[in-house]
Amino acid sequence: MSDTPDSPGSSPPASSRGILWAIPAVLLATLGLTYLLRVEADGGLEIGKPIPEIVAEGWLNGTGPTMAELKGKVLVIDAWAHWCSPCAREAPNLVRAHETYKDKVQFIGLTGEGKDSRDKSAAFLKRTHITWPNGYGAAKTLAEFKASVIPLVWVVGVDGTIVWNFGSSGTIEDGIELALQQARIAARNSANEL
């Protein structure tokens, strides 16, 4: 009697065993891709929504701005943590954008990590060359920004609403350019009303 796939107690041919091993691999890859796409689409607080008040326990790289000081400015707000390797990978993009737009845009970083992680957070900022003000102990503010994953970045227009987030198409620079264009239009409209 020959061993055929239909015979009881026989093992499948080698080609079938390869397919059987491939099925779990494909399922795992699909689940991983689904997770990455969900994370990629998760931009936190949606475009068009006003930003919440920015409150932090303390600040690194200078003093934190007040909401009054931020009013009417284009902002880039990033959410990060010192232990987050994707945050470290995103940092060079933020640093490049900051170098290009620092005279026109206010950058602010926020981490939910508290005072007990202050030294580690400061080391992260130094290692990643981030020089703008960063609030620590900002978990409540980040919850209001709907930061369910990190890193997240938002570009805020002069009207205080989100114009770009990580779920948007394009780059951070595209979001900043959009916010600056909206600011120029708003300024022109204000001048025409006078």
C-alpha positions in Angstrom: 0.0 0.0 0.0 1.4 3.4 -1.0 1.4 6.5 1.2 -1.1 8.9 -0.3 -2.6 11.9 1.2 -5.9 10.0 1.5 -4.4 7.1 3.4 -5.1 7.2 7.2 -1.9 7.9 9.2 0.1 9.1 6.2 1.9 12.5 6.2 1.3 15.0 3.5 3.8 15.3 0.7 6.7 17.7 1.2 5.1 20.3 -1.1 2.0 20.3 1.0 4.0 20.7 4.2 5.6 23.8 2.8 2.2 25.3 2.1 1.0 24.4 5.6 4.0 26.4 7.1 3.3 29.3 4.7 -0.3 29.8 5.9 0.7 30.9 9.5 3.4 33.1 8.0 1.0 34.8 5.7 -1.5 35.3 8.5 1.1 36.8 10.8 2.3 39.2 8.0 -1.3 40.2 7.3 -1.9 40.9 10.9 1.3 42.9 11.2 0.5 44.9 8.1 -3.0 45.6 9.4 -1.5 46.9 12.7 1.0 49.1 10.9 -1.7 50.6 8.6 -3.9 51.2 11.6 -1.0 52.9 13.4 -0.1 54.8 10.3 -3.7 56.0 9.9 -3.9 57.0 13.5 -3.1 60.7 13.5 -4.6 61.4 16.9 -6.7 64.6 17.1 -8.4 65.1 13.7 -7.9 67.8 11.2 -10.2 70.8 11.8 -10.4 70.2 15.5 -9.2 72.9 17.9 -6.2 71.9 20.1 -6.6 71.5 23.8 -4.8 73.6 26.3 -1.2 72.5 26.6 -0.4 71.6 30.2 2.8 69.9 31.4 4.3 69.1 34.8 7.5 70.7 33.7 9.6 71.7 30.7 12.9 70.7 29.2 14.9 72.9 26.7 13.5 76.1 28.1 10.3 77.3 29.6 7.0 76.2 28.2 4.9 78.7 26.2 1.5 79.8 27.5 -1.6 79.4 25.4 -1.7 83.2 25.0 1.8 83.2 23.6 0.9 80.4 21.1 -2.3 82.2 19.9 -2.1 83.1 16.2 1.1 81.1 15.5 1.7 78.1 13.4 2.6 75.2 15.7 4.2 71.8 15.3 3.4 69.6 18.3 5.0 66.2 18.6 4.2 63.4 21.1 7.1 61.1 22.1 8.7 59.1 24.9 12.3 58.5 25.8 11.9 54.7 25.4 10.2 54.9 22.0 12.5 53.8 19.2 10.0 54.9 16.4 10.2 58.4 18.2 13.9 58.4 17.8 13.6 57.4 14.1 11.2 60.3 13.6 13.4 62.8 15.3 15.7 63.6 12.3 12.6 64.6 10.3 11.5 66.9 13.0 15.0 68.4 13.4 15.2 69.1 9.7 11.7 70.7 9.7 12.7 72.8 12.7 15.9 74.0 11.0 13.9 75.0 7.9 10.9 76.7 9.7 12.1 77.7 13.2 11.7 81.4 12.3 8.1 81.0 11.2 6.8 78.1 13.3 6.7 77.3 17.0 7.8 73.7 17.8 6.6 72.0 21.0 7.3 68.4 22.2 5.2 66.6 24.7 5.8 63.4 26.6 3.5 61.7 29.1 6.6 60.5 31.1 6.7 62.4 34.4 9.3 64.0 36.6 10.8 60.6 37.6 11.9 60.1 33.9 13.1 63.7 33.5 16.8 62.7 33.2 16.0 60.0 30.6 13.8 62.4 28.7 16.5 65.0 28.7 19.0 62.4 27.4 16.6 61.5 24.6 16.4 65.1 23.5 20.1 65.6 23.6 20.7 62.3 21.7 18.2 63.2 19.0 19.3 66.9 18.7 15.9 68.2 19.7 16.3 71.8 21.0 12.8 73.2 21.2 10.7 73.3 24.4 9.4 69.9 25.5 6.8 69.4 28.2 7.0 66.3 30.4 4.2 64.9 32.6 1.8 65.9 29.8 -0.3 62.7 29.8 -3.6 64.6 30.3 -2.9 66.9 27.4 -1.8 64.0 25.2 -5.0 62.2 26.0 -6.9 65.2 24.8 -4.8 65.1 21.6 -6.0 61.5 21.3 -2.4 60.2 21.2 -3.1 56.5 21.5 0.2 55.7 19.8 3.5 57.5 19.5 5.2 59.2 17.8 2.5 61.5 16.6 2.9 65.0 15.1 0.3 67.7 14.5 0.6 70.9 12.6 -1.7 73.6 13.9 -2.8 76.6 12.0 -3.0 80.2 13.2 -6.7 79.7 14.1 -5.7 77.0 16.6 -7.0 74.0 14.7 -5.2 71.0 13.4 -4.3 71.3 9.6 -2.1 68.2 9.4 -1.5 65.1 11.4 0.4 61.8 11.1 -2.7 60.2 9.5 -2.6 62.9 6.7 -1.0 62.4 3.3 2.3 64.1 2.6 5.1 65.1 4.9 5.4 67.3 8.0 6.8 70.0 5.7 3.7 69.7 3.5 1.5 70.3 6.6 3.7 73.3 7.7 3.4 74.8 4.2 -0.3 74.4 4.2 -0.6 76.1 7.6 1.7 79.0 6.5 -0.3 79.4 3.3 -3.5 79.6 5.4 -1.8 82.2 7.6 -0.9 84.3 4.6 -4.5 84.2 3.3 -5.8 85.1 6.8 -3.4 88.0 7.0 -4.3 89.2 3.5 -8.1 89.0 4.3 -7.5 91.0 7.6 -5.6 93.7 5.7 -8.4 93.9 3.1 -11.0 94.4 5.8 -9.2 97.5 7.1 
